[in-house]
Amino acid sequence: MNFRGGIMREFKNKIETEEQLRQLIGVPSELVNKKVISYLDHNCIEFISNSPFLVMSTADKFGFCDVSPRGDHAGFVQVINEKHLIIPERPGNRRIDSLRNILSNPKIGLLFFIPGLGETLRVNGKAALVTDDDLLNKMAIKGKKPLLGIGVEVEECFIHCAKAFIRSGFWDPDTWTEKTLLPSASKMLFEHAKLPGTSVDSIQKKLEESYSNRLY
């Protein structure tokens, strides 16, 4: 399937081949080429055990992509062995975008974050939706186990450099915008959904109730 045809007509000069891309960007160093491993060694396991947050990339069978956040206490992702890990699926908005994608296309990409650390850990592999009680019970919080887990078979993993965090000042509070000037999720939901009988305030109350009572 050709994903490039007929898209982005707004852009006049587009790179179409890897050769063109390499001429512009160059080639990676030997260190970068050698850093990818196909299993979770003790360094990767230590990184995951200290990570309270990740973003998950999936795509359906047509290539339509989705990126979704997952977060909990540090080490919420359980490493089963050097080739397998499992991510608890906590209550969300029930769109199940990532889960539906996995059913039709098992390929998955994970990016693990540790607060204050610029480097991230990338893990790519194949995913499945699992309901093994012995695994889910270990991930119970406040007596509530996840309804299912996302099991991942690791195919490659590697550390990603900190340049994006350095450039963005992401972890530096001095660069953060004042909270009162930030976008309002309730306002965005109100204007996007356009549901009759709702208001920004009523949606904000629903969000707060969900954050308080339906995390697990």
C-alpha positions in Angstrom: 0.0 0.0 0.0 1.4 3.4 -1.0 0.8 5.8 1.9 2.5 8.7 0.2 0.3 9.1 -2.8 -2.1 12.1 -2.9 -1.2 13.4 0.5 0.3 16.7 1.8 -0.2 18.7 -1.4 0.5 21.8 0.7 4.2 20.9 0.7 6.1 21.4 -2.5 9.5 19.8 -1.8 9.2 16.4 -0.2 11.9 13.7 0.3 10.7 10.5 -1.4 13.6 8.0 -0.9 16.0 6.9 1.8 18.9 7.9 -0.5 17.7 11.5 -0.6 17.2 11.4 3.2 20.7 10.0 3.8 22.2 12.7 1.6 20.6 15.3 3.8 21.0 13.7 7.3 24.0 11.6 6.9 24.7 8.1 8.5 24.7 7.1 12.1 27.9 6.5 14.1 29.2 3.1 15.0 28.0 3.6 18.6 24.5 4.3 17.4 24.5 1.3 15.0 25.7 -1.0 17.8 23.4 0.2 20.6 20.3 -1.8 19.6 19.8 -5.1 21.4 17.1 -7.7 21.0 16.3 -8.4 24.7 15.9 -6.7 28.0 19.3 -6.8 29.8 19.8 -5.7 33.4 20.2 -2.1 32.3 16.9 -2.0 30.5 15.1 -3.8 33.4 16.5 -1.2 35.8 15.3 1.6 33.6 11.8 0.1 33.3 11.6 -0.5 37.1 12.2 3.2 37.6 9.8 4.4 35.0 6.3 5.6 36.0 5.2 6.7 32.5 5.4 5.5 28.9 3.9 6.3 25.5 2.7 3.5 23.3 2.6 3.5 19.6 0.3 1.2 17.6 -1.3 1.0 14.1 -4.2 -0.8 12.7 -4.0 -3.2 9.7 -4.4 -0.2 7.3 -1.5 1.7 8.9 -3.6 4.3 10.8 -1.5 5.2 13.8 -2.2 6.0 17.4 0.0 7.1 20.3 -1.3 6.7 23.8 0.1 7.4 27.3 0.3 4.9 30.1 1.3 5.7 33.7 1.3 4.5 37.3 3.8 4.0 40.1 7.4 3.5 39.1 7.8 0.0 37.9 4.2 -0.5 37.0 5.3 -2.4 33.8 6.2 -5.9 34.8 9.2 -7.5 33.2 8.5 -11.3 33.0 11.9 -12.3 31.4 14.4 -10.9 29.0 12.0 -11.2 26.1 8.7 -10.4 27.6 6.9 -7.6 29.6 3.3 -6.8 30.5 1.6 -3.4 30.8 -1.5 -3.2 33.0 -4.6 -1.7 31.2 -6.2 0.6 33.7 -9.7 2.2 33.3 -9.8 4.8 30.6 -12.3 6.4 28.3 -13.3 3.1 26.7 -12.2 4.1 23.1 -9.7 1.2 23.3 -7.8 2.6 20.3 -4.5 0.9 21.2 -6.3 -2.4 22.1 -8.3 -2.6 18.8 -5.1 -1.8 16.9 -3.2 -4.7 18.6 -6.0 -7.1 17.6 -5.4 -6.3 13.9 -1.7 -5.5 13.9 0.5 -6.8 16.8 3.4 -4.4 16.1 4.1 -2.0 19.0 6.5 0.7 20.0 7.1 1.8 23.6 9.0 4.9 24.9 9.8 4.8 28.7 10.3 8.0 30.7 11.9 8.6 34.1 11.1 12.1 35.6 14.1 14.4 35.4 16.1 12.1 33.1 16.6 13.3 29.6 17.4 9.9 28.1 14.5 7.6 27.3 14.3 3.8 26.6 12.7 2.6 23.3 11.3 -0.9 23.1 9.8 -2.3 19.9 8.1 -5.7 19.4 4.9 -7.6 19.1 1.9 -7.2 21.4 -1.1 -9.4 22.5 -4.0 -8.7 24.9 -3.7 -11.2 27.8 -6.0 -12.1 30.7 -3.7 -14.4 32.7 -4.8 -14.1 36.3 -1.4 -15.0 37.7 0.0 -11.9 35.9 -2.9 -9.5 36.4 -3.1 -10.2 40.2 0.5 -9.0 40.6 -0.5 -5.7 39.2 -3.5 -5.1 41.4 -3.8 -1.6 43.0 -6.1 -1.0 46.0 -7.5 -4.5 45.6 -8.4 -3.9 41.9 -6.5 -5.9 39.2 -6.5 -4.7 35.6 -9.2 -6.3 33.4 -6.4 -7.2 31.0 -2.8 -6.6 30.2 -0.8 -5.8 27.1 1.8 -8.5 26.8 4.9 -7.5 24.7 7.4 -9.8 23.1 10.6 -7.7 22.8 12.3 -7.5 19.4 14.6 -4.5 19.9 15.4 -2.0 22.6 17.9 0.9 22.9 18.5 4.1 24.9 17.5 7.3 23.2 19.6 10.5 23.7 18.5 13.5 25.7 18.7 16.2 23.0 14.9 16.7 22.6 14.6 17.2 26.4 17.5 19.6 26.5 16.2 21.6 23.6 12.7 21.8 25.0 13.6 22.4 28.6 10.9 19.8 29.4 12.0 19.0 32.9 13.0 22.6 33.8 10.2 24.3 35.7 11.6 27.7 34.8 10.5 27.1 31.2 6.9 26.0 32.1 4.0 28.1 31.1 1.9 29.5 33.9 -1.0 27.1 34.6 -3.7 29.8 34.1 -2.4 30.2 30.5 -2.5 26.6 29.6 -5.2 25.0 27.3 -8.3 23.9 29.1 -9.2 20.2 28.5 -12.8 20.8 29.5 -13.1 23.7 27.1 -11.7 21.7 24.3 -14.0 18.8 25.0 -17.0 21.1 25.1 -16.2 22.8 21.8 -15.2 19.6 20.0 -18.1 17.3 21.2 -20.8 20.0 21.1 -23.1 17.9 23.3 -26.5 19.5 24.2 -27.0 20.1 27.9 -23.3 20.4 28.7 -21.1 23.3 29.6 -17.4 23.8 30.3 -18.1 23.6 34.0 -20.2 20.4 33.8 -17.5 18.7 31.8 -14.8 19.9 34.2 -16.7 18.3 37.1 -17.0 15.0 35.2 -13.2 15.1 34.6 -12.5 15.8 38.2 -14.8 13.0 39.4 -13.2 10.6 37.0 -9.7 11.5 38.2 -10.7 11.2 41.8 -12.8 8.0 41.7 -12.0 5.9 38.6 -8.2 5.7 38.4 -8.4 2.0 39.2 
